[in-house]
Amino acid sequence: MSLLERIRTEIVQSGAMPFERFMELALYDPDDGFFGSGPLRSTKAGDFLTSPEVSPWFGRTLGRYVGDRLATLGAPRVVVDVGAGSGSLLEPLLAAVAPLPERAVAIDASPAARRALRDSGYETLSDLHQLAAPVRGVVVANELLDNLPMRLAARVGDGWEERWIGLEGTALGLVAAPARVETAEWLDRYAGPVIDGGIVEVQLAAHDWLLRALALLESGSIVVIDYGATAEELEPRRTIGTLRTYRAHHLGPDPLLEPGATDITADVNFSALLGAARDAGASAALHRQDDFLVAHGLRDRLAELREMELEHARGADAMARLHVRSEIKDAETLLHPRGLGDFRVLIVEK
């Protein structure tokens, strides 16, 4: 039985399905979920590329922050990469940290990713809950929270309605449902301005993930990197919401059409994460990715690479020059103001 058929059966037997239940199945079902089964997704041959796959200078530059932070902490120190994928972030990050932390842990929900990480020699877990407290170090989550199961809600007059999954004949469709108490509380606090009929992704799982990471952390930092913005910046996107799918490096179809066959994602509401961190007693600051990487030396490294390119040109070493030119181009992509540079970096320190 396909995942779509199993979802239909559950709706017939139990009634309309909360959207977060649908998203959990579509992404993480162990038999048919997009991440829970199948190949490694974050590769050139896969479905999407994140900053670490675009250029190793992302990990190297982030490693400078991590190294500086670890230097303020006593041993034993640990670096934890949650949503580690193939290890494309952890490898260059650790190479830039001196001295190395006493422990490095790679966490990913994907069995294919965990196999790749174990083959590379990393201590590997499937979930943050498997990591024993207390942790002294840095926890990194790059493009993780946008994939955590979300609720879906709409502004209706002065209140809210949820959008659950029901059946329209044999097809899946969105149906109205009363807003649960915790849904309405999150929306009232963090949704920001939303027009009547506007759609909001309710990111309670991201909130809970951050609190879990903070509870594990004795001292150190949590670094969350993702696409998204503050609630106020998200206001123009609330007309139809930001939920979307990806497949084979392109925007995919409606998420209800082929559950398990596409990535499902939405812009992260960083106002909610800032509020959760500060409520928990931690300090928190939000940066643009381009500003963060420049502040930690990427612009200086690019100047060094350009000088290296000139030296190869003077020496008539065409292949070496092309290699460095490609490296420069990839690293510059991390800073593009309308692309990866517009991602956000949330730094939470405890």
C-alpha positions as semicolon CSV with decimal commas, in nm:
position;residue;x (nm);y (nm);z (nm)
1;M;0,000;0,000;0,000
2;S;0,142;0,340;-0,099
3;L;0,181;0,623;0,151
4;L;-0,101;0,813;-0,020
5;E;-0,328;0,510;0,020
6;R;-0,231;0,473;0,385
7;I;-0,309;0,840;0,448
8;R;-0,647;0,803;0,278
9;T;-0,723;0,495;0,491
10;E;-0,633;0,677;0,814
11;I;-0,861;0,967;0,721
12;V;-1,149;0,732;0,640
13;Q;-1,105;0,552;0,972
14;S;-1,023;0,846;1,201
15;G;-1,147;1,159;1,030
16;A;-0,955;1,462;0,906
17;M;-0,580;1,450;0,974
18;P;-0,389;1,736;1,142
19;F;-0,146;1,889;0,895
20;E;0,155;1,819;1,115
21;R;0,063;1,447;1,113
22;F;0,049;1,455;0,733
23;M;0,386;1,634;0,713
24;E;0,544;1,387;0,957
25;L;0,432;1,094;0,741
26;A;0,525;1,259;0,412
27;L;0,878;1,341;0,526
28;Y;0,974;1,088;0,792
29;D;0,768;0,770;0,745
30;P;1,029;0,490;0,763
31;D;0,888;0,307;0,461
32;D;0,787;0,586;0,223
33;G;0,885;0,925;0,373
34;F;1,095;1,165;0,169
35;F;1,373;1,167;0,431
36;G;1,275;0,851;0,619
37;S;1,344;0,631;0,317
38;G;1,522;0,655;-0,016
39;P;1,859;0,808;-0,112
40;L;2,060;1,093;0,036
41;R;1,873;1,406;-0,071
42;S;2,121;1,695;-0,031
43;T;2,356;1,618;-0,322
44;K;2,403;1,740;-0,678
45;A;2,241;1,417;-0,795
46;G;1,964;1,451;-0,535
47;D;1,687;1,704;-0,473
48;F;1,848;2,015;-0,326
49;L;2,180;2,170;-0,228
50;T;2,245;2,356;0,097
51;S;2,525;2,602;0,162
52;P;2,778;2,333;0,271
53;E;2,734;2,151;-0,062
54;V;2,771;2,476;-0,254
55;S;3,110;2,558;-0,101
56;P;3,332;2,417;0,176
57;W;3,401;2,777;0,274
58;F;3,064;2,779;0,448
59;G;3,180;2,516;0,696
60;R;3,529;2,665;0,723
61;T;3,392;3,010;0,802
62;L;3,134;2,881;1,049
63;G;3,421;2,686;1,202
64;R;3,588;3,012;1,299
65;Y;3,288;3,107;1,512
66;V;3,269;2,756;1,657
67;G;3,640;2,755;1,740
68;D;3,620;3,093;1,912
69;R;3,318;2,977;2,114
70;L;3,478;2,647;2,216
71;A;3,786;2,837;2,334
72;T;3,572;2,998;2,605
73;L;3,453;2,661;2,738
74;G;3,617;2,398;2,952
75;A;3,674;2,040;2,835
76;P;3,522;1,807;2,740
77;R;3,368;2,002;2,453
78;V;3,142;1,871;2,179
79;V;3,027;1,988;1,835
80;V;2,686;1,854;1,732
81;D;2,560;1,884;1,374
82;V;2,184;1,816;1,360
83;G;2,057;1,740;1,011
84;A;2,414;1,655;0,912
85;G;2,331;1,501;0,574
86;S;2,645;1,374;0,403
87;G;2,879;1,548;0,648
88;S;2,949;1,830;0,401
89;L;2,925;2,087;0,682
90;L;3,090;1,896;0,965
91;E;3,406;1,800;0,776
92;P;3,525;2,152;0,677
93;L;3,395;2,297;1,004
94;L;3,606;2,062;1,215
95;A;3,906;2,119;0,987
96;A;3,886;2,490;1,076
97;V;3,861;2,437;1,454
98;A;4,180;2,422;1,659
99;P;4,218;2,254;1,895
100;L;3,958;1,998;1,796
101;P;3,667;1,935;2,033
102;E;3,691;1,618;2,236
103;R;3,377;1,486;2,063
104;A;3,186;1,544;1,737
105;V;2,836;1,405;1,681
106;A;2,640;1,391;1,355
107;I;2,261;1,358;1,383
108;D;2,022;1,289;1,096
109;A;1,675;1,134;1,060
110;S;1,760;0,989;0,719
111;P;1,894;0,630;0,720
112;A;2,083;0,704;0,396
113;A;2,249;1,006;0,559
114;R;2,340;0,808;0,870
115;R;2,504;0,539;0,658
116;A;2,711;0,802;0,478
117;L;2,808;0,966;0,808
118;R;2,909;0,636;0,969
119;D;3,113;0,547;0,660
120;S;3,297;0,877;0,712
121;G;3,377;0,778;1,071
122;Y;3,141;1,009;1,259
123;E;2,959;0,922;1,578
124;T;2,605;0,913;1,443
125;L;2,258;0,941;1,600
126;S;1,911;0,961;1,451
127;D;1,759;1,218;1,688
128;L;1,865;1,494;1,924
129;H;1,679;1,315;2,206
130;Q;1,943;1,039;2,191
131;L;2,213;1,281;2,299
132;A;2,272;1,266;2,672
133;A;2,286;1,588;2,874
134;P;2,475;1,789;2,975
135;V;2,652;1,917;2,663
136;R;2,928;2,175;2,668
137;G;2,991;2,304;2,318
138;V;2,812;2,411;2,000
139;V;2,499;2,263;1,843
140;V;2,455;2,349;1,472
141;A;2,135;2,306;1,268
142;N;2,165;2,408;0,904
143;E;1,838;2,395;0,706
144;L;1,675;2,166;0,961
145;L;1,391;2,358;1,122
146;D;1,218;2,437;0,791
147;N;1,147;2,062;0,759
148;L;1,007;1,997;1,106
149;P;0,633;1,914;1,096
150;M;0,416;2,225;1,112
151;R;0,054;2,304;1,171
152;L;-0,129;2,511;0,912
153;A;-0,368;2,791;1,007
154;A;-0,568;3,074;0,850
155;R;-0,673;3,412;0,989
156;V;-1,053;3,424;1,006
157;G;-1,177;3,762;1,122
158;D;-1,020;3,826;1,461
159;G;-0,947;3,458;1,522
160;W;-0,788;3,153;1,367
161;E;-0,883;2,829;1,199
162;E;-0,656;2,536;1,135
163;R;-0,629;2,362;0,801
164;W;-0,631;1,982;0,828
165;I;-0,619;1,714;0,559
166;G;-0,947;1,559;0,442
167;L;-1,075;1,383;0,132
168;E;-1,232;1,535;-0,177
169;G;-1,345;1,216;-0,344
170;T;-1,022;1,016;-0,353
171;A;-0,795;1,324;-0,354
172;L;-0,648;1,488;-0,046
173;G;-0,763;1,841;0,031
174;L;-0,749;2,102;0,303
175;V;-1,046;2,130;0,537
176;A;-1,123;2,382;0,811
177;A;-1,086;2,276;1,174
178;P;-1,108;2,469;1,504
179;A;-0,775;2,609;1,619
180;R;-0,632;2,410;1,907
181;V;-0,536;2,609;2,217
182;E;-0,159;2,586;2,167
183;T;-0,199;2,672;1,798
184;A;-0,391;2,991;1,878
185;E;-0,145;3,088;2,153
186;W;0,153;3,053;1,917
187;L;-0,025;3,248;1,643
188;D;-0,132;3,531;1,873
189;R;0,222;3,570;1,996
190;Y;0,437;3,507;1,690
191;A;0,239;3,523;1,363
192;G;0,265;3,898;1,328
193;P;0,026;4,092;1,103
194;V;-0,190;3,857;0,891
195;I;-0,472;3,963;0,661
196;D;-0,812;3,793;0,678
197;G;-0,773;3,461;0,497
198;G;-0,395;3,472;0,524
199;I;-0,208;3,146;0,582
200;V;0,049;3,084;0,856
201;E;0,272;2,783;0,921
202;V;0,261;2,719;1,296
203;Q;0,608;2,606;1,395
204;L;0,559;2,446;1,734
205;A;0,800;2,161;1,656
206;A;1,078;2,411;1,581
207;H;1,000;2,584;1,913
208;D;1,020;2,251;2,097
209;W;1,342;2,154;1,917
210;L;1,513;2,473;2,031
211;L;1,400;2,424;2,390
212;R;1,528;2,064;2,381
213;A;1,866;2,180;2,252
214;L;1,883;2,446;2,524
215;A;1,793;2,190;2,791
216;L;2,084;1,971;2,674
217;L;2,328;2,261;2,672
218;E;2,518;2,324;2,994
219;S;2,715;2,605;2,831
220;G;2,792;2,703;2,475
221;S;2,588;2,796;2,168
222;I;2,316;2,685;1,932
223;V;2,352;2,800;1,572
224;V;2,040;2,778;1,354
225;I;2,081;2,863;0,984
226;D;1,779;2,860;0,754
227;Y;1,566;3,054;0,512
228;G;1,300;3,266;0,675
229;A;1,267;3,601;0,846
230;T;1,107;3,783;1,136
231;A;0,727;3,783;1,168
232;E;0,713;4,140;1,038
233;E;0,926;4,057;0,735
234;L;0,706;3,756;0,659
235;E;0,387;3,968;0,645
236;P;0,389;4,009;0,261
237;R;0,414;3,629;0,223
238;R;0,112;3,552;0,441
239;T;-0,150;3,589;0,165
240;I;-0,099;3,228;0,053
241;G;0,165;3,122;0,307
242;T;0,517;2,998;0,242
243;L;0,458;2,622;0,232
244;R;0,615;2,464;-0,077
245;T;0,782;2,151;-0,209
246;Y;1,115;2,073;-0,378
247;R;1,221;1,788;-0,598
248;A;1,524;1,747;-0,826
249;H;1,647;2,101;-0,746
250;H;1,320;2,266;-0,855
251;L;0,998;2,377;-0,692
252;G;0,771;2,073;-0,681
253;P;0,396;2,011;-0,702
254;D;0,125;2,070;-0,443
255;P;0,235;1,886;-0,125
256;L;-0,092;1,692;-0,113
257;L;-0,046;1,530;-0,454
258;E;0,251;1,301;-0,395
259;P;0,327;1,261;-0,022
260;G;0,668;1,106;0,027
261;A;0,793;1,203;-0,320
262;T;0,885;1,566;-0,245
263;D;1,044;1,779;0,023
264;I;0,790;1,990;0,216
265;T;0,919;2,312;0,366
266;A;0,828;2,665;0,476
267;D;1,002;2,985;0,578
268;V;1,118;2,976;0,939
269;N;0,963;3,236;1,171
270;F;1,271;3,359;1,354
271;S;1,070;3,591;1,580
272;A;0,924;3,279;1,742
273;L;1,269;3,126;1,794
274;L;1,411;3,449;1,936
275;G;1,118;3,464;2,178
276;A;1,158;3,100;2,283
277;A;1,530;3,141;2,346
278;R;1,494;3,457;2,550
279;D;1,202;3,312;2,749
280;A;1,432;3,023;2,839
281;G;1,691;3,265;2,977
282;A;1,941;3,246;2,690
283;S;2,081;3,534;2,489
284;A;1,988;3,536;2,121
285;A;2,080;3,740;1,816
286;L;1,973;3,718;1,452
287;H;2,199;3,790;1,154
288;R;2,183;3,766;0,777
289;Q;2,403;3,486;0,645
290;D;2,611;3,721;0,429
291;D;2,678;3,954;0,724
292;F;2,765;3,662;0,953
293;L;3,008;3,503;0,708
294;V;3,177;3,836;0,631
295;A;3,211;3,909;1,005
296;H;3,392;3,577;1,044
297;G;3,640;3,633;0,765
298;L;3,492;3,505;0,439
299;R;3,552;3,831;0,253
300;D;3,917;3,817;0,362
301;R;3,949;3,456;0,242
302;L;3,799;3,557;-0,094
303;A;4,062;3,832;-0,129
304;E;4,332;3,573;-0,065
305;L;4,181;3,341;-0,326
306;R;4,169;3,621;-0,583
307;E;4,538;3,692;-0,521
308;M;4,607;3,322;-0,565
309;E;4,415;3,329;-0,894
310;L;4,633;3,616;-1,016
311;E;4,949;3,428;-0,921
312;H;4,835;3,128;-1,125
313;A;4,757;3,361;-1,416
314;R;5,107;3,512;-1,398
315;G;5,253;3,165;-1,389
316;A;5,041;3,055;-1,685
317;D;4,894;2,765;-1,486
318;A;4,554;2,760;-1,652
319;M;4,414;2,455;-1,474
320;A;4,510;2,581;-1,129
321;R;4,363;2,921;-1,211
322;L;4,033;2,766;-1,325
323;H;4,018;2,559;-1,005
324;V;4,062;2,868;-0,786
325;R;3,819;3,067;-1,002
326;S;3,556;2,799;-0,946
327;E;3,626;2,803;-0,572
328;I;3,580;3,182;-0,566
329;K;3,254;3,165;-0,760
330;D;3,110;2,901;-0,525
331;A;3,210;3,096;-0,213
332;E;3,063;3,419;-0,354
333;T;2,731;3,235;-0,396
334;L;2,713;3,209;-0,016
335;L;2,699;3,590;0,001
336;H;2,447;3,660;-0,277
337;P;2,205;3,915;-0,124
338;R;1,899;3,768;-0,299
339;G;2,004;3,407;-0,254
340;L;2,192;3,225;0,019
341;G;2,318;3,551;0,163
342;D;1,959;3,635;0,262
343;F;1,932;3,325;0,483
344;R;1,926;3,393;0,857
345;V;2,172;3,286;1,126
346;L;2,032;3,264;1,478
347;I;2,295;3,252;1,753
348;V;2,168;3,140;2,093
349;E;2,422;3,144;2,374
350;K;2,400;2,996;2,722
